[in-house]
């Protein structure tokens, strides 16, 4: 299987970034609606956008498939895709960065920091930006389910990014060490987490991993959000927010659930602005698990 995945990557590399991205998007638009995940996407869109027409929701779903296909094809080009140069900006650069001053402050303040993100645009680019500009950062990732794809994707990430930490049992200890050493953690927070805290997302309760809120409480460090917007012409915009003013409890400590709600509210704003670039195929909203009493 790894050989097949490498062959596909070789094809995409031969096509170049623009043609491979277009091909990935076209394939995903064509076959994505045939998968059960498309029904999940449409259900999510009906709940999130009750005022939109069914045709509008289908268009958003098609755009989401397009973005997913493009992102998948772009893994073959991660080493060249990020071409932003703060010191020597180019008008024809693929990538622009909004909020670079916040990035520089994170890099130079001598403090640990937390960066949250979501599956928007090509969500791999922020970790590459951090590595290119000397931000000591560790990206927490979930490996693809297919072992062959996971192996090749990890190879690509290892060549283009800084620290990498797989989401697994015991990962919290490694993540804490990053912050203890004054480093920075980056993590996607927009997927369901069974043992998470419940926060509002598009007016509905959603379970979210509380780990970043717990670390914000423990280390009292800056928390920023970063998103990637896919732009016309094969271009991207990275946007880093100022540090969030997180809610605190009566003791002055960051409130974990309130912190996750604040981060999720930022993600919702991003998704509402670019709904066709988010991963609607994920079962973000799920009924609560009810524990059965022993009889």
C-alpha positions as CSV (number, residue, x, y, z in Angstrom):
1,X,0.0,0.0,0.0
2,X,2.9,2.4,0.8
3,X,4.2,1.8,-2.7
4,X,0.8,2.8,-4.2
5,X,0.7,5.9,-2.1
6,X,4.2,6.9,-3.1
7,X,3.2,6.4,-6.8
8,X,0.3,8.7,-6.4
9,X,2.5,11.3,-4.7
10,X,5.0,11.0,-7.5
11,X,2.2,11.7,-10.0
12,X,1.1,14.7,-8.2
13,X,4.7,16.0,-7.9
14,X,5.2,15.5,-11.7
15,X,2.0,17.6,-12.3
16,X,3.2,20.5,-10.2
17,X,1.3,22.3,-7.4
18,X,-1.4,24.0,-9.5
19,X,-2.4,21.0,-11.8
20,X,-2.2,18.5,-9.0
21,X,-4.4,20.7,-6.7
22,X,-6.9,21.1,-9.5
23,X,-6.9,17.4,-10.2
24,X,-7.4,16.5,-6.5
25,X,-10.3,19.0,-6.3
26,X,-11.9,17.7,-9.4
27,X,-11.7,14.0,-8.3
28,X,-13.1,14.8,-4.8
29,X,-15.9,16.9,-6.2
30,X,-16.9,14.0,-8.5
31,X,-16.7,11.1,-6.1
32,X,-17.1,12.7,-2.7
33,X,-20.9,12.9,-3.0
34,X,-21.0,9.1,-3.5
35,X,-19.7,8.4,0.0
36,X,-21.7,8.1,3.2
37,X,-19.7,11.1,4.5
38,X,-21.6,13.3,2.1
39,X,-24.8,12.5,3.9
40,X,-23.1,13.6,7.1
41,X,-22.0,16.8,5.4
42,X,-25.6,17.6,4.2
43,X,-27.1,16.8,7.6
44,X,-24.5,19.1,9.3
45,X,-25.2,21.9,6.8
46,X,-29.0,21.7,7.3
47,X,-28.5,22.1,11.1
48,X,-25.9,24.8,10.8
49,X,-27.6,26.9,8.1
50,X,-31.3,26.3,8.4
51,X,-32.0,29.5,6.4
52,X,-30.0,28.5,3.4
53,X,-31.7,26.7,0.5
54,X,-30.8,23.0,-0.3
55,X,-29.1,24.1,-3.4
56,X,-26.9,26.5,-1.4
57,X,-26.0,23.7,1.0
58,X,-25.1,21.3,-1.8
59,X,-22.8,24.0,-3.3
60,X,-21.1,24.4,0.1
61,X,-20.7,20.6,0.3
62,X,-19.2,20.5,-3.2
63,X,-16.7,23.2,-2.2
64,X,-15.8,21.3,0.9
65,X,-15.0,18.2,-1.2
66,X,-13.0,20.4,-3.5
67,X,-11.0,21.8,-0.7
68,X,-10.4,18.4,0.8
69,X,-9.2,17.0,-2.5
70,X,-6.9,19.9,-3.2
71,X,-5.4,19.6,0.3
72,X,-4.8,15.9,-0.2
73,X,-3.0,16.5,-3.5
74,X,-1.0,19.4,-2.0
75,X,0.8,17.1,0.5
76,X,3.1,16.3,-2.4
77,X,4.1,19.9,-2.6
78,X,4.3,21.0,1.0
79,X,8.1,21.6,0.7
80,X,7.5,24.3,-1.9
81,X,4.0,25.5,-1.3
82,X,4.9,27.9,1.6
83,X,6.9,30.7,-0.1
84,X,6.1,33.7,2.2
85,X,9.2,35.9,2.7
86,X,8.6,38.6,5.4
87,X,11.9,40.3,4.6
88,X,11.6,40.2,0.9
89,X,7.9,40.0,0.0
90,X,7.0,39.0,-3.6
91,X,3.9,40.1,-5.4
92,X,3.5,36.7,-7.0
93,X,4.0,34.7,-3.8
94,X,1.5,31.9,-3.1
95,X,1.2,32.7,0.6
96,X,0.5,35.9,2.4
97,X,0.4,36.2,6.2
98,X,-2.0,38.5,8.1
99,X,-0.9,39.1,11.7
100,X,2.8,38.5,11.3
101,X,3.4,40.9,14.2
102,X,1.7,38.4,16.5
103,X,3.8,35.6,15.2
104,X,7.0,37.5,15.8
105,X,5.8,38.4,19.4
106,X,5.2,34.7,20.0
107,X,8.6,33.8,18.7
108,X,10.5,36.4,20.7
109,X,8.7,36.8,24.0
110,X,10.5,34.0,25.7
111,X,7.2,32.5,26.9
112,X,5.4,29.3,26.1
113,X,2.4,29.7,23.8
114,X,-0.7,27.9,22.5
115,X,-2.0,28.1,18.9
116,X,-5.3,26.6,17.9
117,X,-6.6,26.0,14.4
118,X,-9.3,24.2,12.4
119,X,-9.6,22.1,9.2
120,X,-9.8,25.1,7.0
121,X,-8.1,25.7,3.6
122,X,-4.8,23.8,3.7
123,X,-4.5,23.4,7.4
124,X,-0.9,22.1,7.2
125,X,0.6,25.5,6.3
126,X,0.8,27.1,9.8
127,X,3.2,24.4,11.1
128,X,5.4,25.0,8.1
129,X,5.4,28.7,8.7
130,X,6.5,28.2,12.3
131,X,9.4,26.0,11.2
132,X,10.5,28.4,8.5
133,X,10.6,31.4,10.9
134,X,12.2,29.8,13.9
135,X,9.2,29.4,16.2
136,X,9.8,26.5,18.5
137,X,6.5,24.7,17.9
138,X,5.2,21.2,18.2
139,X,2.1,20.3,16.0
140,X,-0.3,17.8,17.5
141,X,-1.7,15.6,14.7
142,X,-4.0,12.7,14.2
143,X,-2.5,10.2,11.8
144,X,-4.7,9.1,8.8
145,X,-6.5,5.8,9.3
146,X,-4.8,4.1,6.4
147,X,-1.3,3.0,7.4
148,X,0.2,3.6,4.0
149,X,-1.1,7.1,3.7
150,X,-0.1,7.8,7.3
151,X,3.4,6.7,6.7
152,X,4.0,8.9,3.6
153,X,2.2,11.9,5.1
154,X,4.4,11.6,8.2
155,X,7.5,11.6,6.0
156,X,6.3,14.8,4.3
157,X,5.4,16.5,7.6
158,X,8.8,15.5,9.1
159,X,10.6,17.2,6.2
160,X,8.7,20.5,6.4
161,X,7.6,21.0,10.0
162,X,9.2,21.3,13.5
163,X,8.1,19.1,16.3
164,X,5.4,16.6,15.8
165,X,3.3,14.8,18.4
166,X,0.8,12.1,17.5
167,X,-2.6,12.3,19.3
168,X,-2.4,9.2,21.4
169,X,-2.6,7.9,25.0
170,X,0.1,9.7,27.0
171,X,0.5,12.5,24.5
172,X,-0.6,15.0,27.1
173,X,2.7,14.5,29.0
174,X,4.8,15.2,26.0
175,X,2.6,18.3,25.2
176,X,3.1,19.6,28.7
177,X,6.9,19.2,28.4
178,X,6.9,21.4,25.3
179,X,5.3,24.2,27.3
180,X,7.5,23.6,30.3
181,X,10.5,24.1,28.1
182,X,9.1,27.4,26.8
183,X,7.9,26.0,23.5
184,X,4.6,26.4,21.6
185,X,1.8,23.9,20.9
186,X,-0.4,23.9,17.8
187,X,-3.5,21.8,17.6
188,X,-6.7,21.5,15.6
189,X,-9.7,21.8,17.9
190,X,-12.7,21.4,15.6
191,X,-13.4,17.7,15.8
192,X,-15.5,15.6,18.2
193,X,-13.9,14.4,21.4
194,X,-16.0,11.9,23.3
195,X,-14.6,12.8,26.8
196,X,-14.5,16.5,26.0
197,X,-16.2,19.5,27.5
198,X,-19.5,20.7,25.9
199,X,-19.3,24.0,24.1
200,X,-21.7,25.8,21.7
201,X,-20.9,25.5,18.0
202,X,-23.4,26.9,15.5
203,X,-26.0,27.0,18.3
204,X,-25.6,23.3,19.1
205,X,-23.7,21.5,21.9
206,X,-20.4,20.0,20.7
207,X,-17.9,17.9,22.6
208,X,-14.4,19.4,22.4
209,X,-11.0,18.3,23.7
210,X,-10.3,20.5,26.7
211,X,-6.5,20.0,26.7
212,X,-5.6,23.4,25.4
213,X,-7.8,25.1,28.0
214,X,-6.2,23.0,30.7
215,X,-2.7,24.0,29.5
216,X,-3.8,27.7,29.3
217,X,-4.9,27.5,32.9
218,X,-1.8,25.7,34.1
219,X,0.8,27.8,32.2
220,X,-1.2,31.1,31.9
221,X,0.4,31.6,28.5
222,X,-0.8,33.5,25.3
223,X,-3.4,31.7,23.2
224,X,-3.7,32.6,19.6
225,X,-5.8,31.2,16.7
226,X,-4.6,30.6,13.2
227,X,-6.5,29.8,10.1
228,X,-5.7,29.3,6.4
229,X,-7.9,30.7,3.7
230,X,-7.7,29.3,0.2
231,X,-7.6,32.1,-2.3
232,X,-8.1,32.2,-6.1
233,X,-5.1,31.3,-8.3
234,X,-3.6,28.7,-6.0
235,X,-2.9,31.2,-3.3
236,X,-3.4,31.1,0.5
237,X,-3.7,33.6,3.4
238,X,-2.6,32.7,6.9
239,X,-4.2,34.7,9.6
240,X,-3.0,34.8,13.1
241,X,-5.2,36.4,15.7
242,X,-4.1,38.5,18.6
243,X,-3.9,36.7,22.0
244,X,-7.4,35.8,23.2
245,X,-8.7,37.3,26.4
246,X,-9.9,34.1,28.0
247,X,-12.5,33.9,30.8
248,X,-11.2,33.4,34.3
249,X,-12.7,32.0,37.5
250,X,-13.0,33.7,40.9
251,X,-9.4,32.8,41.6
252,X,-8.2,34.5,38.5
253,X,-7.3,31.3,36.7
254,X,-8.3,30.5,33.1
255,X,-11.7,28.7,33.1
256,X,-11.2,25.6,31.1
257,X,-14.7,25.2,29.6
258,X,-15.0,28.9,29.0
259,X,-11.6,28.9,27.3
260,X,-12.6,26.1,24.9
261,X,-15.9,27.9,24.2
262,X,-14.0,31.1,23.4
263,X,-11.7,29.2,21.0
264,X,-14.6,27.4,19.4
265,X,-16.4,30.7,18.9
266,X,-13.4,31.9,16.9
267,X,-13.5,28.8,14.8
268,X,-17.3,29.2,14.2
269,X,-16.6,32.8,12.9
270,X,-14.0,31.4,10.5
271,X,-16.3,28.7,9.2
272,X,-19.2,31.1,8.7
273,X,-16.9,33.3,6.6
274,X,-15.7,30.5,4.4
275,X,-18.1,27.5,4.9
276,X,-17.0,25.8,1.7
277,X,-13.5,25.4,3.1
278,X,-14.4,23.5,6.3
279,X,-14.6,19.7,6.8
280,X,-18.4,19.3,7.0
281,X,-18.0,15.5,6.4
282,X,-16.9,15.0,10.1
283,X,-19.6,14.1,12.6
284,X,-18.9,17.1,14.8
285,X,-22.2,17.0,16.6
286,X,-23.1,13.7,18.3
287,X,-25.7,12.7,20.9
288,X,-24.3,12.5,24.4
289,X,-23.2,9.1,25.7
290,X,-25.5,8.0,28.5
291,X,-23.9,5.6,31.0
292,X,-26.1,2.6,31.8
293,X,-26.6,1.8,35.5
294,X,-25.7,-1.7,36.6
295,X,-28.6,-3.8,37.7
